[in-house]
Amino acid sequence: MLNNIRFLVKNLVFRLRGDHTTEKLIKNGLQVGENFNRMVGVIIDPSHCHHITIGDNVTLAPRVHILAHDASLKTFIGYSRIGNVVIGNRVFIGADSVVLPGVMIGDDVIIGANSTITKSIPSGSVVVGSPARIICSTEELIQKHRNLMSNRPIYNSSYSFRNNPSDEMKKQMRTDLSDMLPGYIE
């Protein structure tokens, strides 16, 4: 009973915002793998979600848009362009990014914030920009940060927002990171 009430409230909130729940999109044809993380404000093309496939362990950061249709030509030629969108496994798409129709994103891809994905991205790539371009391999980025971690602050999960860190812990992190170089948190 409690789960039904939560489901109804969630649907109502999404409808009031003019959005669609992941569950509703799946019912309409969206294909999603395991451990899918859809953050606040993500728009997955509701009228063409059946053209979208998302793999396992994918995170869509806030305000990402996944589009399977493009209506920009509708006024001129009477038709909208449509295309499938396939997102592989272990993909992170940064905040405010847009994925356009006809794009395939490979496995192990990191897409930087505010990127526009206009063409397919090969597996193991890090891309940024509008239009997005490859800047390095995922493995190169991982190795760079593993090297940085050897002499930068590392914080356990007690410092994360979900564990409500104390004011003193927050102050410590601000001080530790005052040199504007990154630290790392679980």
N, C-alpha and C positions, 0 to 999 in steps of 0.2 A: 504494500500500500504506500509506504513512504517513498519507495523508488518511483512509483507512478506519479506521485505528487511532485517530486523533484523534476521528473521528465516534463510534466505539464508546465511547471513554472519556467524551466529552461526554455521550452518552446515559446512560451508567451514573451519572455524577455527578448529572445532573438527576433520574434515577429514584430515587436514594438520598435526594435532598432532597424527593421527592414532587412534582416539577415536571415540565414538559414542554418540550422544546426547541422553538424556533421552527419548525425543519424538520418536526418531528412535527405541530405544530399546523397548518402549511400542508398537510401530507398529509391532515389531517382536515377541511380546508375553510377555514381562516383565509386571508384574502386580504391580502397585504402588498405595498406598493409598494417602490420603490427607496430605498436609504439609510435603512433602518429601524434604529433604535438602541434596543435593549431592554436596559436596565441590570439589575443584580443584584436578584433578588427580585421581579421583575415577574410577576404572574399574569394570564394571558389565559385566560379561562374554557375549560378543556379539554373539557368535555362539550358545549359549545355554541359552539365557536370558528367553526363554519361560519356563524354569524350576525354575524361581526365582519369588517369591512373597514377596513384601515389604508392611508392614502395614502403619497405619497413624502415623504422628508425628515422623518420623524416620530421624535421621541425620547420614550421612556417612561422617566422617572427611576426611581431605586430604589424598589421596593415599590409601584409603581402596580398597581392591580387593574382589569381591564376585564371586566365581567360582562355576559353576554347572557341570564342567567336570574336570577330572584329567587325563592327557595324559602320566603320568610317566610310565605306563605299556605297552603303545602302541608298543614299540620296542620288548618287550618280549612276549606278548600274542596276539598282533595284534588288540587289542581293547583298547579304553579309557573308564575309569569309568565315569558314569554320575549319577547325583542324584539331586533331588529337593532341593532348599534352601528356607526356609520360615522364614521371619523376622517379628516378631509381632509388636504391637503398642508401641509407646513411648520408642523407642530403640535408644541408642547412641552408635556408633561404632567408637572408637578412631583411630587417625591417624596411617597409615601404618599397619593396621590390615588386616588379611586375613580370609575369611570365606570359608571353603571347602565344596564340594558337600555332600548332605545327611544330612545337619544340619538344625535343627529347633531352632530358638531363640525365647523365649517366650516374653510376654509383660513386660514392665517396667524393661528393662535390660540395664546396662551400661557395656560396654566393654572397658577396658583400652587400651591406645596406644600400638602399636606393638604387639598385641596379635594374636595368631593363633587359630581359632575356628575349632576344629577337631571333636567335638561331640555336640549334642544338649545341649542347656542351658535353665534351667527352668525359668519361669517368676519370676520377683522380685529378680534377682541375679546381683551381681557385679562380673565381671571376669577379670583376667589379666593373662598375660604370654603366653609362647609358649612351649607346648600347654597350652591353657587357663585353669584356674582353678577358682572356686568360692572362693572369699575372704570374702564376707559378703552379707547380703541382701541389696537391693536397699533402703529399709526403714531405715536400720541401717546407711547407708552412708548419707542419707538425714538428719537424726536426728543429726548425728555428726557435719555436717556443719551448721545446724540451731543453734546448741549450740555454735560453733565457731563464728558465726556472731554476737553474743551478745557482744563480746569485740574485734572485728576486724574491719578494715576500710571497709565501704560500699560506693560505688560510684554510682551515678545515670547515666542515659544513656548519659548525656552530656560529660562524660569522655570516651565514647567508640569511637573506630576508625571511625565508620560510621558518627559520629557527629563532627569529626575534633577537638579534644581537643587542647587547647592552650599548648604552651611549658611549661608554669607555672603549668598547671594541670598535665602534664606528669611528671614534676619534683616532684610535690607533691606526686603523686602515688609512684614513685621510693623511695622517702624518707620514706613514710608511710610503705612501704613493705620491707625496708632494713633489718628487722630482719628475713627475709626469711620465714615468716609465711604468709598464704594466706590472701587476701582481697577478696572482692566480688563486681561485677559490673553488672548493669542491662543489 
